[in-house]
Amino acid sequence: MKPKYLCWILGLALLLGIAGCDDDDSSPNTTTPPVEEEEPATPVTPSPALVRLLHAVVDAPVLFPRIDELVVGGAAYGQASSSFQFDDNDTRTVEILYEGTESEPVVLMDGISLPIGDDREVYVLVYGRFDDPQVAIIDNPSFSLPTDDDGNVLDENAVDVQFVGGFFQYDEVDVYLTEAATDIVTVGPTVTLSQGEVTPQVEYSADSGWRIRVTPVGEQTVLFDSESYTMLRARNTVYMLTDYFGTGDDNLVLNRIGLGVSSVIGVIAAPADLRVAHFIRNAPAVDLYFGNTNDTPEFDGIPYGTVTDYESFASQGVSVNVTPDDDNLTFLHEQQLVIGAGQRRTLLLSGDANGVTEGIVLADGDRPLANAIQLQVAHAAPVVGDIDVYVLEPGESVEGSDPAIPDLEYPLSGIAPVLAGSRSVVFTQRGNKTVVHGPVALDVVVGFPTVILTQDGDGALSTRVLVDRTLE
C-alpha cells in the first residue's frame, strides 16, 4: 500500500541558483592609461551542493524535506529523496514533513541547520522511531579521483564508501566488506555499526568481486549476505543498512545510495505468503487447491469462520479451486490468483455455498506505521448490500461524522488512514445513517488492522478483526 504523495510537491529538483554576473564598470576607461589599471577580478561562481534526505525512521511513512518553502520528492524507509541543488555557501534550515490523515503536510522535525558548502554532497539522515526521531548530517565533498603530487590519477576505479546504520531491531552489528571469496572467520569486521551511526569514508577500488556480510557483534552468524557484486566507480557511495519487513528469512536489506543512484545490493529471494479466511455460508469446511483437485490441497479442511496461518509459496500465478472438505469434485469457488515474491496476502472467501461465492484478495501490511495507520475494511456480507463505513473516536456518532470509507460495495475492500487509539467502527446503509452493524470496538496500535464484515449461515452480521505484526 503506497501512501499518497503530497499534492503540493513542486518537482523533483530545485533549479540552479542565480549565477553571479560581471560588474558593469569592469570595462577599461579610455581616459586612463591602461597600464595603470589592474585587471578586474573574475567573478567566482560556487560549485553546486546537492542535498537529499535519507529515511531511516523505522515506523514512519514517506518523508519529505522542505527548504525555503520548497519541497522535493520524498523518500520511503530505506531510500533517499530527490535532491535540492544550491550554488551558494549559505546556511539553510531543513524541515522534515509527512502527509497527515487529511492529506495535509505535517512537520515531523524542523529547525535542522544545514551548512551548504562548496561542491558538496549532503544528506540529512533521519533515523529511530516516529515518536522520537533523531537526525545526523552527512557532509561529503563531491568525489574526485585520487591523484599524486603531479596530478596523475592513481586509480580510475576509486570509490569512497561509508556505512549508515538505518536499522532498528539491533543495537549494533558487525559489517564485513571483503573480497567475494574471503571467509569472514579469517578476518575481523570492517566496522561495528550502531543505530544511526555514520562511518567515515574509506577508499576502495571498484573492481568486481566484492561482498558485504552482516553478523551479530562478535559472531559469524550471517544476518545479511550481498553475495558477489561490483562497486560503482568514481563516486561517493553510502551503504544504508535497514530492516526488512517482507516475507522469508531475510531481516536486513542494504541500500546503495549516491549521486544518481538508489538501489538495493544483493538479491532478496523471498517467498510469497498466503493465508485463507473462510466465510462461505453453508460450507462447514473447505479445501483449497492450486490447480488440479486430484493433487494434495494447499490448505486442507479450513473450518468456517477460520483464518489460517500463513503458508509460504514460490511466487506464481495460479488457478485457485475451492471445494467442500474431502469432496474434490464439487467446486465452490474458482479464480486466478497472482502472488508475488515478498508479498503477504489474504484470500477472503465469502458468499453462499448454495449460490454465488466470491474471493477478495487483501494486501496485508508489511512495515508497521506509527501514524495514519492504514485500516482495511473488507465487505464479505452480500445480504447487506452496499455500505458506508465510519471510524469514530470516543464520543462521536455517525450523525455528526462523515464515512471514512463511503460506498463500499460487495465484494470489495477499502482503506482509510486512522490515528492510534480507541476507535469504533460502524457500518451503515450507503448514503444514509441507518446503522446495519456496530459499533465494533477497535484498539488501534502500530500495525495494519483489517476488519472483515461477514455473515453466518442464518445471515446474521458479524465482524472479524485481523491485526498484523507490530514492531514490539
N, C-alpha and C positions, 0 to 999 in steps of 0.2 A: 504494500500500500504506500503509495508515494504521497508525501504531503504536497499541497498546492504551493506554487511559487507565489511570492508577493507580487500583487498586480502592479505595484508602483516601481518595480525594478527598472532602472534606466538603461541597462545594457550590460554587456559582458566585460568591458574595459573602459577606463577613463581615457579620454583623448589626451594627447600630449599637451603640456602647458605652453604658454606663450614664450617663445624664444626671445632672447634679447636682440635688439636691433642697433645699427650703427648710429653714432652721435651725428646730428645734423651739422655740427661745427667741425667735423673731422677733416674737411677739405682744406688744403693749404690756402692761406691768404696771399694773393699775388703781390700785395704791397709790402710784404715782409720777406726778407731774404730766406729762401727755403733752407739754406744751410744752417740757419739759426733756430729752426723749429724741430722739436723732437717728433719722432714717428708716433702717431696716435696709437693707444693701446687697443689691441684686438679684443672685442667682447668675447667672454668665455661663457659658453652655454654648458650648464651642468649636465652630466650624463644621467640617464634615467634611473630611477629607483622603482622597482616593482614590489608591490605589497599584496600579500594574499593571506587569507585566513586558513589555519589548519584546525579541523574539527576533531577533537578527541574527548568530547563530553559524552560519556557512555550512554546516558539516557536522555539526551536532548534531541529535538527534531532538527531539521535543516536550519543552519545558522547563516546569517548574512552580515557581512561587515559594512559599516557606514562611516564614511569620512567626508567631512564638509557637506553633509546632507546628500551625498551621492552614495548609491548602493550598487554593488555588482552581484553577479550570480553567486548564489550561496553554495554551501558545502554540506553534504551529509556526513555522518560519522565515518571517520577514517579517510576523508577526502579533503582536498584543498579547493578554495573558492576560485572564482575568476579573479583577475588581478587589477589593482589600481596602478597607474603609472604616473610618476611625478618627475618633473625636470627642475626641481629646486632643492635646496638644502634646508627647508623649513621643518618645523616640528608640527606633526599632525595629531589630532585626537581621534581615536577609533572607538566606535560603539559596536556592540555585537547584538544583533536583533534575531528574533524568531517570529513566526506567524502565530497570532493568537487565535482563539476559538471563533472570532468574528472576522477572520482574515485580515486583521489589523496588525501593524508592526508593533512588537513589544520589545523593550530593551532588556536584555539579559545582563549585559555588562556595559559600563560606559566609563569615560574618563581615562582611557588607556592611552598614555602618551607614547608617541611613536616618532623618534627622530628619523628624518629622511636623509640618509647620507648620499654622497655622490656615487653613482654607479653601483647600486646595491641590490640584493635580493633579500627581501624582508618578509618574514612570516609571523603572524600573530597566532601563537599556539594557545588554544583554549582547551582545558582538559579537566578531568574529575567528574563530579556529579552535577546534575542540573541545579540542585538546591545549594550548591557551594562550588561554583566554577572557579578555576584558577587560570592564570594567564602567564605566559612566558614569551619573550620576544626573541626571535632568531634573526640575527642581522649579519648577513654574509656579504662580502664583496663579490661583485659579478665575477664569474670564473674567467681565468686566463691561464693559458698553458704555461707550465714551468719552463724557465729559461736559465741559461748560465750567465755569467757576468758579461759575455759578449752578445747576449740577446738571442742565442741559438736555442731552439726548442729542444728540451731534454726528452720529452715523451708526448707524442701526439695523441696517445690514448689515455692520457691522465684524466682522472675524475676525483673530485673531492666528495667524500662520503661522511655523513653523520647520521646517528640514530636518534629517534624520538620515542619515548615511552607513552603511547597513547592508550594503553590497556588499563583495565580496572580490576580484573579478577585476581591479579597477582600484585604483591607489593614490589617485587623486583624479579628479574630473570637474568640468566646468562645468555649472551648472544655470541655466536661464533661466526665470523666471516672468514672463510678459508677457501683454499683451492678445493675443487669438487671432490677429489679422491681422498682428501685428508680425513683420517679417523679422529673425531673430536676427543677420544680417550687419550690421544697422544699430545694434545695441545691444551693450553689454557684458553679461557674465554676471551674474545676480543674486548668485550666490555660487559660489565654488570649494569643492567639498565633498570632504573626505578620509574614509577609512575610520574609522568610529566617531565622526566629528565631529557635534556638535550645534550648530546655528546659533542665534543669539539670535532671540527672537520679533520679528516685524515685522507691523505692522497693515496689512491690506488691506480693500477693500470688496467684499463677496460679491455682486457682480452677475454676470451671465452673460458668457461670452466670454473667460475666462482660459485660459491654455495653458502647460504645462510641457514644456520640452525639455532633454535632457541630451546633452552632447557631450564628446569628449576635451578635456583642458585646452588652450586656445589654438586649438582647431579648430572648424569648423562642421559636421563630420560628425555627423549625429544618431544617437545610440545609443538614445534613447527619446523618444517624442512622445505626449503625452496627448491631442492634438487639443483642440478647444474643450470646456470643461467649466465647470460652475457651482460656485463655492465654497459651502460650508455656512456660513451666517451665525451670528453671535453665539456664538462658541465659540473655544477653543484648538484648533488643528489641527496635528498632527505629520505631515509627509510623510516616510516612511522609504523610501529607495531601496535595493532589494535585487537580487541576481542572480536571473535567471530560468533555469530548467532544463528547460523544456518544449521542444516542437518548434518549428521555424520559425526565422526570423532574429532574433526578439526576444531580447535578452540581459539586459535590465533590466526591473524592474517597480516601480511606485510605489504604496505602500500609504498610504492616508489613515486616520489614527488619531486619535480624540478621544473625548470623553465620549459613550458610547453608539454610537460609530462605529468600524468597522474594515472597510475596503473597498479595492478596487483602483481606481485612477484610470486612465482610458483603456481601450481595447479591445485585447486580445491576439488578433489574428487568426491563430492558429497552425493549421497543417495537422495531419493525423494521419499518423504514421509507422508503416509496416508492413514487416516482413521475414518471410521464409518459411524454415522449417527442414524439409528434405525427408528423411524417414526411412521412406518406404513401401517395404517389401521388394518385390523383384522388379520395381521400376519404375526403370530406369536414369536416366530424366529425366522431368520433368513440366512442364506449363504450368498457370498459374493465371489464371483469368478472373474478372472481376466481371460476373456475369450471362451474357449471350449469348456462347456459344463461337464464334460466327461473327465476333466482333469480335477486335481485336488483344489478346493476353493481357497482363495487367498484369505478370506475371512469366513470362518465356519461357525454356524449356529449362533448368530447375533440375536439376543433376545430383544423383544420390543421395548423401546424406551432406553436402550443402552447406547452409550457412546464408547466405542472400543478404544484400546490403546493404539498408539501409532505403530505402524509396521513400515519398514524401510524397503524400498524397491529401486531398481535401476530406473533412471529417467526414461520415459517412454510415452507413446500414445497407445492407449489400449481400448478395447471394447469391453465395457463392464456389463456383466449379466448377473441379475439378482433373482434368486429362486427361493421358494419356501425351503426350510431346513430339511435336508435329506430328500429333496424332490427336484432332481436336476433337469426334469423335462417340463416343468411349469415355470414360465418366465413372468416375473412380477415387474421387472424394470430392465431396460437396456439403454445404454448411452455411451458415447465416445468420451473418453477422459484423457487429458494430457497432463502428465505430472513431470515437472522439470527438476533437474539436479538442484539440490539445496532447498527445494520448496517444501513447505509443510501445508497440507491441505486436509480439509474435512469434507467428505461426501455425505450430505444430509439427504436421506431418503424419506419421502413423505407421500401422502395421498391415501388411497384406499386399495387394499389388495383385491377387492371385488370390482374395482373400477379403474380409475386412472392414477398412475403413480408418477412422481417427479423426483429428480435428483438435483440438488443445489450444491455447487462446488464452492466452499468457503475458503478464503485465503486466511490462514492462521498467522498470528503475529510472530515475528522473529525477535527483533530487538525492542525491549520494553521502553516506552517513553514516559517520562515523568510528568509531562504537561500535555494537555489536549489529547488525552487518551482516546484511542480510536475504538469506540463502542460499535460492535457489529450486531445487527438485529436481522435474524433470518425468519421469513414468513413461511411456515410449514403447516398452516391450518387452512385448508381450502374452504371449510364451512363458513368462515367469517367474511370472506370477500376481501376487497382492498381496504387498507387501514392507514391511519396516521399513528406515528409513534412519538410519544412525549417522554422526555427525560427531565425529571423535575427535582429541584432542590427541596430540602425540608421546608414545609410551609407553603410551597407553591401548589397550584392546581391547574388543571387543563383550561379552566375558564379564562385565566389571565395569561396564558402562555401560547407560544407557537410550537407546532410539532418540530422535533429535532430531525425526524425522517418523515416527510409527508409523502402521501401517495405510494405507499409500499404495496406492490401487487404480489399475489401468489403466483408462482413460487420463486421469489427473489429475495435478495438481502440488501440492506442499506447500511451505511456507515455514518456516524456522527461523532465529532470531537466533543469530549466532555472533560471536565476537571475532576481531579481526585476528590474523594469524599463520599458521604452518604447520599445516595440518589434513589429515586423511584422511577420505574418505567411503567407507563400507562399506554394501553392500546385503545384507540377509538375508531369508530367508523370514519372512512375517508371523507374529509370535507366538513365534518361536524364534531361536536364534543361528546357524542354518545359513547360512553365507555363500554368496550366489549370484553376487556380483561385488564386486571391490575387493580391497584398498584402492586408492582413487584419490587421488593426491596433489593437494592444493589449497593454493595460496598465497593466503590471503585478504588483500586490501588494501581501501582505501576504494573502494567500488563496490557493484554488485549482481550477484554471480556467479550463474549458472544452470548446474546440472549436469543434462544430459539422459542418462537411461539408455535405450539403444536396442538394437536387434539388427540384424544384417546379413541377407543373403538366406539364409544357412545356419542362422540362429537364434542365432549366437554373440552374446553380450552385449558391449557396448562403451559408452563414455561420451563425451560432448562437453561441454566447459566453455565457456560464453559469459560474458565479462566486459564489462559496460557501462562507460561512461566514468567517470573519476575527476576530482578537482579539479586534478590535477597537469598 
